[in-house]
Amino acid sequence: MGKAPVLVQKEVPGFVANRMMGALQRKALELAANGVASFQDIDTTAKTALGHPMGPFELMDLVGIDVIDFIAQATYAETGDAADKPHPLIAEKVAEGRLGRKSGAGFYDYS
């Protein structure tokens, strides 16, 4: 499967990989919201500079923006850390029904 087990020495919401990915997604959302770069250019940067198979916005569309919102809400409820709250761009997409690939539109249009 191309996976390797790791020893988690302390349980945290999302374990290791999901917590790391959440941090990347939060930073990507912050960069886009602050007008630093478009979400498309942030995705391009993740793929070309970091070697990721897809950018954070493409991944959020694949997973489902409503799922991203749910995970952030659950993580925030457990940690109480304001950094774990759902980002306003995520709440906006959910309110618009733009949930990603499954709804035909998220950050990208899939029609």
Secondary structure by P-SEA (a helix, b strand, c coil): ccbbbbbbccccccccaaaaaaaaaaaaaaaaaaccccaaaaaaaaaacccccccaaaaaaaacaaaaaaaaaaaaaacccccccccaaaaaaaaaccccccccccccccc
